[in-house]
């Protein structure tokens, strides 16, 4: 007699799959550090050379969902200092990336000399990306039922992977399309500076946290 797995481990129901996919779409396609850098990469390097960056974001984020959901979050809960160090190291790295984007050369120069972010760099970046942490924690806490948690975690990660890839691809396409418009070096520099400024602004929650910590009591 065969056993129906869905009878012993309840899978995500349709009432949760729909909202989960919508959450993945909204959180993936809205501006954030990944999308800002992908748009800049599309402008400076084109779609094809930005594909490893895009795939690194997608697969790195999917792996992050699985590992955090499987218990890495408990490690950070028991060792809050480790999480704090990771968070501020991520903020410092984002500032470095903002500087790199702001000082990027014009399109022709970037195509010859500079290199886009690699697959491994993009995947590793998810662990210091504040928005990725918010997405993962919100997903695990809100959309994955406790019953059959680990199987549902895998299903949720797959749903997010499928939705995330075309969503972030929109930003690479947007940046690539601008290559036809922004031909003057000054226009390219203005775009890169604007993207760098948005990247810095995305760190405002950490800045507010620091201000509250050092404020006189």
C-alpha positions as CSV (number, residue, x, y, z in Angstrom):
1,X,0.0,0.0,0.0
2,X,1.5,3.3,-1.1
3,X,1.4,6.4,1.2
4,X,0.2,9.7,-0.2
5,X,2.8,12.2,1.1
6,X,0.3,15.1,1.0
7,X,-1.9,13.2,3.5
8,X,0.9,13.0,6.1
9,X,2.6,16.3,5.4
10,X,0.2,19.1,4.5
11,X,1.6,21.2,1.6
12,X,1.1,24.9,1.2
13,X,-2.5,25.4,0.3
14,X,-3.8,27.6,-2.5
15,X,-4.8,30.2,0.0
16,X,-1.2,30.6,1.0
17,X,0.5,30.0,-2.4
18,X,-1.2,33.0,-4.0
19,X,-0.2,35.5,-1.3
20,X,3.3,34.0,-1.1
21,X,3.8,34.5,-4.8
22,X,2.5,38.1,-4.5
23,X,4.9,38.7,-1.6
24,X,7.8,37.4,-3.7
25,X,6.8,39.5,-6.7
26,X,6.4,42.8,-4.7
27,X,9.5,42.3,-2.6
28,X,11.6,41.2,-5.6
29,X,10.6,43.9,-8.1
30,X,10.6,46.9,-5.8
31,X,13.8,49.0,-5.5
32,X,16.5,47.6,-3.2
33,X,20.3,47.1,-3.2
34,X,20.1,44.2,-5.6
35,X,17.9,45.9,-8.2
36,X,19.8,49.1,-8.0
37,X,23.1,47.3,-8.7
38,X,21.5,45.2,-11.4
39,X,20.2,48.3,-13.2
40,X,23.6,49.9,-13.0
41,X,25.2,46.7,-14.3
42,X,22.8,46.5,-17.2
43,X,23.7,50.1,-18.2
44,X,27.4,49.7,-17.9
45,X,27.9,46.1,-19.1
46,X,24.7,45.0,-20.9
47,X,22.3,42.2,-20.3
48,X,24.5,39.2,-21.3
49,X,27.5,40.2,-19.1
50,X,25.1,40.9,-16.2
51,X,23.5,37.5,-16.3
52,X,26.0,35.9,-13.7
53,X,25.1,38.8,-11.4
54,X,21.4,38.2,-11.9
55,X,21.7,34.4,-11.4
56,X,23.8,34.9,-8.3
57,X,21.2,37.0,-6.7
58,X,18.4,34.5,-7.6
59,X,20.2,31.4,-6.4
60,X,21.9,33.0,-3.5
61,X,18.6,34.4,-2.2
62,X,16.9,31.0,-2.7
63,X,19.7,29.2,-0.7
64,X,19.4,31.9,2.0
65,X,15.7,31.1,2.4
66,X,16.5,27.4,2.8
67,X,19.3,27.8,5.3
68,X,17.7,30.5,7.4
69,X,14.4,28.7,7.5
70,X,16.2,25.4,8.3
71,X,17.7,26.8,11.5
72,X,20.5,29.3,10.8
73,X,18.2,32.0,12.2
74,X,18.3,30.2,15.6
75,X,22.1,30.6,15.5
76,X,21.8,34.3,15.2
77,X,19.1,34.3,17.9
78,X,21.5,32.7,20.3
79,X,24.5,34.7,19.1
80,X,23.1,38.2,18.5
81,X,26.5,39.8,18.3
82,X,27.3,37.7,15.2
83,X,24.1,39.0,13.5
84,X,25.0,42.6,14.5
85,X,28.5,42.2,13.1
86,X,27.1,40.8,9.9
87,X,24.6,43.6,9.6
88,X,27.1,46.4,10.0
89,X,29.6,44.7,7.7
90,X,26.9,44.5,5.1
91,X,26.2,48.2,5.5
92,X,29.9,49.0,5.1
93,X,30.1,46.8,2.0
94,X,27.0,48.6,0.5
95,X,28.7,51.9,1.0
96,X,31.8,50.6,-0.9
97,X,29.5,49.3,-3.7
98,X,27.8,52.7,-3.9
99,X,31.2,54.4,-4.3
100,X,32.2,51.9,-7.0
101,X,28.9,52.6,-8.9
102,X,29.2,56.3,-8.5
103,X,32.8,56.3,-9.9
104,X,32.1,53.9,-12.8
105,X,33.4,55.0,-16.1
106,X,31.4,55.6,-19.3
107,X,29.9,52.7,-21.1
108,X,32.7,52.1,-23.6
109,X,35.3,52.3,-20.8
110,X,33.3,50.0,-18.6
111,X,33.0,47.4,-21.4
112,X,36.8,47.3,-21.8
113,X,38.2,47.7,-18.3
114,X,35.8,47.1,-15.5
115,X,34.1,43.8,-14.7
116,X,30.5,43.2,-13.6
117,X,29.8,41.4,-10.3
118,X,30.4,37.7,-10.5
119,X,28.0,34.9,-9.7
120,X,29.7,34.1,-6.4
121,X,30.0,37.7,-5.3
122,X,26.2,38.3,-6.0
123,X,25.3,35.1,-4.1
124,X,27.4,35.9,-1.1
125,X,26.1,39.5,-1.1
126,X,22.6,38.3,-0.1
127,X,24.0,37.5,3.4
128,X,24.8,41.2,4.0
129,X,21.8,42.6,2.2
130,X,19.3,44.1,4.7
131,X,16.4,43.8,2.3
132,X,17.1,40.1,1.7
133,X,17.0,39.5,5.5
134,X,13.7,41.3,5.8
135,X,12.3,39.2,3.0
136,X,13.5,35.9,4.3
137,X,12.3,36.5,7.9
138,X,9.0,37.8,6.7
139,X,8.5,34.9,4.4
140,X,9.3,32.2,7.1
141,X,7.2,33.8,9.8
142,X,4.1,34.6,7.6
143,X,3.7,32.2,4.8
144,X,5.1,28.8,5.9
145,X,2.8,26.8,8.1
146,X,4.3,25.0,11.1
147,X,2.8,21.7,10.0
148,X,5.2,20.1,7.5
149,X,7.5,23.1,7.9
150,X,10.6,21.8,6.1
151,X,8.8,20.4,3.0
152,X,6.8,23.7,2.8
153,X,10.0,25.6,3.2
154,X,11.3,23.9,0.0
155,X,8.1,24.7,-1.8
156,X,8.2,28.3,-0.7
157,X,11.9,28.6,-1.8
158,X,11.0,27.3,-5.2
159,X,8.1,29.6,-5.6
160,X,10.3,32.6,-4.7
161,X,13.1,31.5,-7.1
162,X,10.6,31.3,-10.0
163,X,9.1,34.7,-9.2
164,X,12.3,36.4,-8.3
165,X,14.3,35.7,-11.5
166,X,12.1,37.6,-14.0
167,X,11.4,40.3,-11.4
168,X,15.1,41.2,-11.1
169,X,15.6,40.6,-14.8
170,X,13.3,43.7,-15.4
171,X,15.9,45.9,-13.7
172,X,18.8,44.5,-15.8
173,X,16.6,45.1,-18.9
174,X,15.8,48.6,-17.8
175,X,19.5,49.4,-17.4
176,X,20.4,47.8,-20.7
177,X,17.7,49.8,-22.5
178,X,19.2,53.0,-21.1
179,X,22.4,52.2,-23.0
180,X,20.7,53.4,-26.2
181,X,19.6,56.6,-24.5
182,X,22.5,57.6,-22.3
183,X,25.3,57.9,-24.7
184,X,27.0,60.9,-23.3
185,X,29.6,60.3,-20.5
186,X,27.9,63.0,-18.3
187,X,24.5,61.3,-18.6
188,X,26.0,57.9,-17.7
189,X,27.8,59.4,-14.7
190,X,24.6,61.1,-13.6
191,X,22.7,57.8,-13.7
192,X,25.5,56.0,-11.8
193,X,25.6,58.7,-9.1
194,X,21.8,58.5,-8.8
195,X,21.9,54.7,-8.4
196,X,24.7,55.1,-5.8
197,X,22.6,57.6,-3.9
198,X,19.6,55.3,-3.8
199,X,21.9,52.5,-2.6
200,X,23.0,54.7,0.3
201,X,19.5,55.8,1.1
202,X,18.5,52.1,1.3
203,X,20.6,51.9,4.5
204,X,18.4,54.4,6.3
205,X,17.0,51.8,8.7
206,X,20.5,51.0,10.0
207,X,21.3,54.7,10.2
208,X,18.2,55.2,12.3
209,X,19.1,52.3,14.5
210,X,22.6,53.7,15.1
211,X,21.2,57.2,15.8
212,X,18.8,55.7,18.4
213,X,21.6,53.7,20.0
214,X,23.9,56.7,20.5
215,X,21.2,59.2,21.3
216,X,21.5,60.7,24.9
217,X,19.2,59.0,27.3
